[in-house]
Amino acid sequence: MKEPAVSADPTQVLAFETDCHIFDGCGFPAPGLHSFLFEPLWGNADGNGLYFNKPMLLALLGSIVIVGFFWAAFGKPKVVPGKLQMVAEAGYDFIRRGVVYETLGKKEGEKYVPLIVTLFFFIWMMNLWSIIPVAQFPVTSIIAYPAAMAAIVYVLWVSLTFKRHGFVGFFKNVTGYDKSLGAVLPLAMTIEFFSNLIVRPFTHAVRLFANMFAGHTLLLLFTIASWYLLNGIGIAYAGVSFVMTIVMTAFELFIQAVQAYVFVLLTCTYIQGALAEHH
């Protein structure tokens, strides 16, 4: 039998090995955690210095794409907008009116529009890299990126709550203080305290990360299987797998936008809770 073509180092395994077919070559190179690890493009990742890898590059390029797009659209705005300006205005207004104003109201929400719009388009772009040729990797499937954005929202929420309500008001806000609960009040306050200060930022980050991680894994699975089965009678199954790849790509395109929307909607909800009067 032919020796497996898979590298001994799992981090070096490509999306698929060209010699891997069901009736010829190595075993099925299933995707796994190694599919989310990348060798540094610059520096080294052994903990002794700085390094720069593919997800970092995609995050940087994504930021440049977003800034470039809105700069081109609004750099010289026209009364009668062109196509690019019209698309940018539609996206901006969708978040401003459909998310920020609907959650926070126009008066309170206007000052947070830049942050929410930035978060939405940044997350969406980081998700979109998953289906863009050559890139083919969602940056948000690396937990550090959703965690960093969730941390920004968390700090904003805590600071706004302190600023609006003071220390006592903050304590009541995060513990859900309600004296009408009677004997169960201490238990309810404890649960609310841990839910708001610990569970909330964790779930805010993990919701985005887990969906992008799972989606990318499924895309890899069907893509690799399409090639792996492309031999002998397996060609029939390869066709089915290829169709599933297309279906999953379309579904992932939908999920990418939804996850960006959910992240900013929750952000607005947290801000709204920080600004609301406690009763």
Salt bridges, closest charged atoms under 4 A:
ASP19 OD2 - LYS2 NZ 3.53
ASP93 OD1 - ARG96 NH2 2.66
GLU108 OE2 - ARG164 NH2 3.25
